[in-house]
Structures are given as C-alpha cells and as structure tokens.
Amino acid sequence: MIQKNSKIRVCHVITSLDAAGAQVLLENVLRHVDHTVFESVVISLRDRGVLGKDIQSLGIPVHTLDMDPGRFGVSSIFKLRNLMREIRPDLIHGWLYHGILLATMGARLAQKTPVLWGIHHLRMDPDTLKWMTRGVIRTCSFLSRWLPEMSLYVTQDALDEHIRLGFSPLKTHVMRNGVDVERFTPNSDARVAFRKQLGIAEQTKIVGRVGRYTPEKDYRTFIRAAGILARRNQDMTFVMCGEGLDDNNRELVGWLKEEGIEGRCHLLGQQKEVWKIIPGFDVMVSSSFSETCPIVLCEGMACGVVCVATDVGDSAKIVGDTGQVIPSRNASRLAEAVSKVTSLTSEQYEQQSIAARDRIRDEFSIRTITRHYSDVWKRVARSTSSGNGRVVPGTPLAM
C-alpha cells in the first residue's frame, strides 16, 4: 500500500498513453506540476504506449489495465478496484470518455473519492464511432448530473456541444490546451539536421502535417491539396508524421499515388520528439473537419512555423492573424492558403513567425495551463476534505 503524506495525491485515469492531444497534454502537465504539492499516479486503460516511459522518468508510477480497445473486461474492473485501494487517492482525474467513465467507477470503489472529468472531444460523427463508444458517451451524459465534482472542457464549443448532447451544464469550466514553449522553439540546428536526414535542400519548401491517422483529421483533403501544390511548384515537398502515417497504410499510399506525389511525400509514422521535426517545416497544416483545441497548432506556432488551419474548434482562436484560416473539406482553398504563406518574403515570414510564437507564449504556455489545473485540484481536494461536500456549482475560477 502506498503510504499517505501531506501532498495531494491525484490519480489520473486515461484511455491510453499514445502520442495524441490529451495524452500529450497530461504528460506536459505532469512534467511541470509542483511535485512538492502534488503526488501523481497514472492509470492507462490500455498499455504504457509511447508516453508511459517518459511519465515514469518523472518518478510518477504508471499502472495499466491492459484493456482491449472498446471492451470492458471484468478482470480490468477488479484490477482497477485493487489499484484504487492501494493508491488511496485524494482526487481522481479522468481523461477522455472511456477514462472518465472508469475514473468514475474508480471513485465509487475508492470510498467515494472526488472525481474530475476532462473532456477533450467536440463533435463526434456517429458513423465513425463504435457502438461501445456511443454507449460510453450516453452513460457519461447521464452520470454527469450527479457524480463529477467538476467537468473540464478544452473549449467553449466543446462545452456547448456536450450540453446539447445532454451533459450537465453545472460545475463546468473551460481549460485550454498548452504547449511547452521551452521545448517547442525555433531551432536552426534541428531544422538543418532534419532536412539533412531526409535529403531535402534548404530552398525546398516543406509543408508539414502532424497528427494521428483518423477520419476527422481529413488527410484526404490534405493530400488533394498537396497534389494541387505539387503540380504548381516543383520545389515543394510534404511531410506527415503520426500514428498510422507510414508506408503500411494502404489507403493513404493509394491517395498519394492518385495524386502522383508518392515520390514527394515523406511518411514518418509516429514520432516522439516532434519538437526536432517541426522547426524543419515552412508551413504547418491542420486540415481537420473536427477538432477541439489542436495542440499541434500550438506546437507549430511555438516553433515559429506559420500555420494554415481549417476553421474548426478553437483553431481560428489559436492562429489569430499569424497565419491562414480556411473552411474545412476544401482542397483548393487549402492549397491557395499554403501558397500565400510560401509566397511571403523572408521579412514578411519572419514577422508572422515571431507573432505566432509570441501568441503561444502569451496565451497557451503549459506553465500557465498547469497552474490552472493545480488550482482546480487544490480547490476540489480542500473542499471535499474539509467536510464541505461537493464543489458549489458555477463557482468561477481565477483564470
């Protein structure tokens, strides 16, 4: 059994530890949290993924339930119960739909420990969801009226959409994504090394796309736009990195062949140290038709790369006037926006690059976001431990 101390013990329950938006945010928050105040423990519903080792290197225990995607096994529930009895958390923070449902179950198994919900989804297309996920969302909607001490949404649009889906409007707050501006920074050495590794000359424009291969990321539109750009400009190449973005993806490779650009596109697959890759880009693209608060835009802008993003979720609020924002699912408009960026003079590009980094540093720094999370954890832990019971609905946070 883990010995209790004066620190606030927060148990984070998350669907996986793959290199995706919410998972990366959790890793970043844990990297910057005050470890003299908080004692953190992480439970992944699946395995340790690519981030588990990084979190463990911080001295934070990582446990796994080894669940199969989309399935809730009885053995996993018993394992969760035993973990909660061993950890004895002061607070449980659930991340993503499956994570918040299991976190809520864990809270019931841990003598009604207070639970927070972290919701990082916006509009989910029912046609792309498994029946289990649809059931989890409906269950969370029902439970939201009574169980979480607070629900944290990554954007106001996400909050509004979930209220429309039946989630409780009470005890809710918006908590933005953030990026480590000390890790993600303009880096000329990394730019040179990355281009040398791929054999790309400095004068060649690199259009980059970072993110998992999922329907809502709309790689089809990105590749169509890449085809248009490639036919107009022979000195341009394209780089994609993320889970599923490799030569084993037959659908993706097929689209590249349709556009005739398979020889001008580099598929790097999942990469951990993307802060060493992004500085090599000249343009960073987000082509999604559904997003919440895309952390990849924050990462690109923090590296001083001018971004082109579709007008979904909080993308336009992130980019502001430092890049280009266009409608989703429109390859010609996407190609036109990229061309505008690559046509900038070096002086114009430098101005937008500096503005982009300043914007992220001022509004989306992970240190600021971590402080907000810490305030919430302290408030909930103190409120429940003092005997006051549940957090008063609608009480504002100082953010």
N, C-alpha and C positions, 0 to 999 in steps of 0.2 A: 504493500500500500504506500502511495506517495505521501510523505509527511507534510502536514499543513504548516504554513508560515504566515508572516504578516502581509505577504504580497497578495494581490487579487489574482486568483487562478482562473484563467479564461480558457475554455476548451473550444476549439474551432472544429466544426464538423463540415466537411466539404465533399462534393461529389467525387472529385478526382484531384490529382496534383499534376495534371498535364499543363503545358505552357499555353494556357488560354487566359482571357482577360481577368476574370475574377480570381483565378488561381495565382496569377502573377501579382495582382493587387495584394492578396493575402500575404504572399512571400515578401513583398516590399514593405508592407505594414509591420510584419514581424521583424524585419531587418532593422526598422527604425524606431520601434516601440521602446519605451524606457523599461529595461529588464529589472531595474531596482524596484519598480512599482508593480509590474505585471509578471506573472508566471504563466507561460503559454504552453498549451498542449494541442496537437493537431491530430484529428482522426480523418483519414481518407476512406470514403466508402469503397473505393477500388484498391489500387496498389499505390506505391510511392511515386509513380510517374517520373517525370524528369525534374520536378522541383523538390521532391522529398529529401534528397541528399543535401540540397542547399539549405533547406529549413533545419535539418538535423545539425548541419555545421554551425548553426547559431546556438547550439546547445538546447534546442527545443525537441522534445520527444515527438515522434511521428508514429502513429498506430494505423493499421489498415484493417478493414473488414473484408477485403478481397471479394467483394460482391461482383457478380456478373452484371454488365450493363443492362438496366431495365428490369432487374429481378430483385425481389426482397426475400432472401432466404431466412428460415427460422434460425439457423445457426448463426447468421450475422446479427440477428436481434439479440440473441443470448450473449454473443461476444460484446456487443455494444453495452448491454447491461453490466457485464463484468468489468468493462473498462470504466464505466461511469462510477461504479462502486470503488474502483481502485484510484481513479483520478480525484474524485470528490471536488468537482469544480465549484467555484463561486458563481460562475456565469457560463452559459453555453451560447456560442455564436454560430448559427447555421448559415452556410453559403450555398446559393443556388437551390432550385426546387427540391431535388432529392435530399440535399444536405440539410435544408431547413426542416423537412419532414422527419428525417432521422434525428436531427438535433432536438426536435420537439419530443419525440419518443424518448430520447436520452434524458431530457429534462424531467419527464414523468418517472423514469427509472432511477433518477438521482435525487429522490426526495423533493420533487417539485422545484428543482433549481431554475432560476430565471433564465429565459431564452430570448435571444435576439434573432431576427431574421434579416439576412442580407439578400435582397432580390436584385439580380443583375440582368434581367430579361426585359424586353419591351414587348413587341408584338410577335407572337409565335404563330406561324402558319399551321393550322390544324393538319393540313395534308402532309407536313414534314415531321409531325410528332408521332411517336409510338403510342399505342393505347395506354401503356403503363404511365408514360409521362403525362398524358392528358388526365389520367386518374389522380396522379400526384398533385397536379395543379388544382383540380377540383377539391381535393381533400385539404390542401393548404388554404384555399379560399374559404372553406367552411371553418377551419380551425383559427383563422386569423381574427375572428371576432372575440376570441376568449384568451388564447394562450400566449402569444408573444408579448414580452414587456414592451417591445418596440420593433417596428419594421423599418429597415433602412433601404431606400431605393436609390439606385445610381443616378437617376434623372427624374425631373418633374414629370416628363412624358410617361416614364415607366410607372410612376405612382398613379397618374391619371388613368392609364390603361388598365392597371390592376384593380382599381376601384370599379371600373366599368365591368371587369370580369367577376366582381362580387367580393373582392378583398376588402377588409375593413379600412375605412378612411381614418380611423383613430390611431393614435400612438405611432405616427409615421413621420419620417424625416428623410430628406434628400441628402445623400452622401456621395460626393463625386469620386471619380477615379483620380489617381495621381501617379506621377512618374518620378523616378529618382534622377534629378537633373544633374547630379554629380557623376552618375554612371552614364546616362544618355546625354552626351555633349558633343559639340563639333570636334572632330578628331582627324586631323590631316594624315597622321601616321596610319590610323585604321583605314582611312579611305584608300591610301596608296597600297597597303597590304592586301585589302580585299580585291581591288581591281587587278593587282598582280596575280593573285591566286586564281582568278577567273580568266586571266589573259585579256582584260578589257583596257583599252587605251584611255588616257585621261580625257581626251577630247570627245570620246563617245559618251552620249547621254544615257544614263541608266534610269529607267523607270521601274520603281520597286513596289511590290505588294507583299505585305506580311500578314499572316493570319491562317487559321485552320481552313481546311477544305470542307466547307459546309454550304448548303444551298443558299442561305441568306447572305453569304459573303459575295455571291454573284460573280464568280470567276469567269463565267461565260461572257458576260458583258465586258469584263476587263480584257479578255483575250480578243474579242471582236475589236475593241478599241486599239489594242496593240497591233492588230492586223492593219488597221487604217493607218496608224502612225508609221509602221514599218514600210508601207508602200510609199509614204511621202518622204521618209527620211532614212537613208541608208546607214547613217552613223548614229543609230539608236539601238539599244538592246534592253531586254526585260529580265527582271529577276523576281522570282517568287519563292518565299520560304515560309514554312509552317507545316503542321501535321497534314499528311496526305498530298503534299505538293512535291511529288517526286516522279521518277520515270515509271514507277509501278502503277500510277494512276492512269488507267487506260482511257477513261473518259476525257481527262484533262489533256493527255497527249494527243488524243484524237482531235480535239478542238484546235490544238496548235498546228497540227497537220492540215486541217481545213483552211486555216488562215495562212499557211505556208511560212510560219515563223518558228518552226521547231528548232531550227539552227541558230536562232537569235534570242532564245529564251533559256534562262538557266533555272532549273528546278532544284532547290537546295534541300527540300524536306524540312523537318523540324530542326531548329537551331536554338541552342540555349543562350548563346552570347550575341543576341541580335544587336546589341549596342556597338559591336565591332563590325557589323554589316551595314546598318542604316547610314552611317556617315559616307559610305561609298555611293549612295543614291544621289541623283539630281532632282528627282521628283518622287514623292511618296503618294501612293494612290490608295484610297479606300472606296471600293466600288459596291459596297453592300446595299441591299434594298431593305434591310432591317438591322438596326444597331441600337445600343443604349448610349453609352459614353465610351467610344472606341479608344482604348488605351494606346493602340498603335499610332494613332494620330498624335497623341501627346508625345510619344517616344520619338517620332519622326521630327516634329517641330522642336523638341528639346535638342535634337542633334543638328538643328539649323537647316533641315531639309524642307523646302517649300512643298506643301501638300495640296492634293486635289481630292476632294471628298464629295460623296453624294449627300444630299440634304435629308438625312435620316437621323433620328435620335438627336443627340447633342452635338453632332459633327459640325454643324454650322457655327454653334456657340464656341466650339473649341478652336476652329480655324480662324474665325473672325475675318478680318480684312488682310490676313497674312498669306492667303492662298486662294484657291478657286473652289467654289461650291456649286455643284450642278445637280440636276434631277437624277434620280436613280433609273436603272434599266435603260440607259440611253447611250449607246456606244459612240455615236458620232459626237455628242456633246462632251463625253469624257475625253475623246481624242482631241477635240478642239481645246479643252481646258488644259490638257497636258502640253499642247503646242504653245499655248500662251506662256506657260512657265518656261519652257525650254527656249523661247524666243527672247526672254528678258536679257538685257545687257548684264554684264558682270556686276556693275554698280547697282542696278535695279534688283538683281537677285540677292546681293549682299544685304541690301536694305530689308527685303522681305524675310531673309534668313534670320537676321538679328531680331526683327519684330516677332517672328514666330517663337524663337527661344525665349525672349523676354516675356511673352504672353504665358507660356507654360510655367516658367519660373515664378511668375507673379500669382498665377491663378490655379495651377494644377500641380504644385510641388508635393511630393509624397510626404515631406515633413509636416506640411500643413494638414494634409488629409489624416496622417497618423495621429496628430494632436486631436483632431475631431473625434476619431474613433476612441481614443483614450478617454476623452471627456465623457463619451456615452457609456463606456464600460464602467468608469468610476461611478457615474451617476446611478446606473442601474444597480450595481453591486452595493453601493451605500444605501440606496433606497430600500432594497429588499432586506439587507442585513440589519437595518435599524428598526425593523418591525413595522415600517410604514406600508408594507404590502406592495401592490403594483404601482408602476410609474403612473403619475397623473396624466391622463390623455391630453394631448395637444400642448403640453408644456414646451415652449420653444427652447432650442439650443443656441448657444452663442457661437455662431459660425460666420 
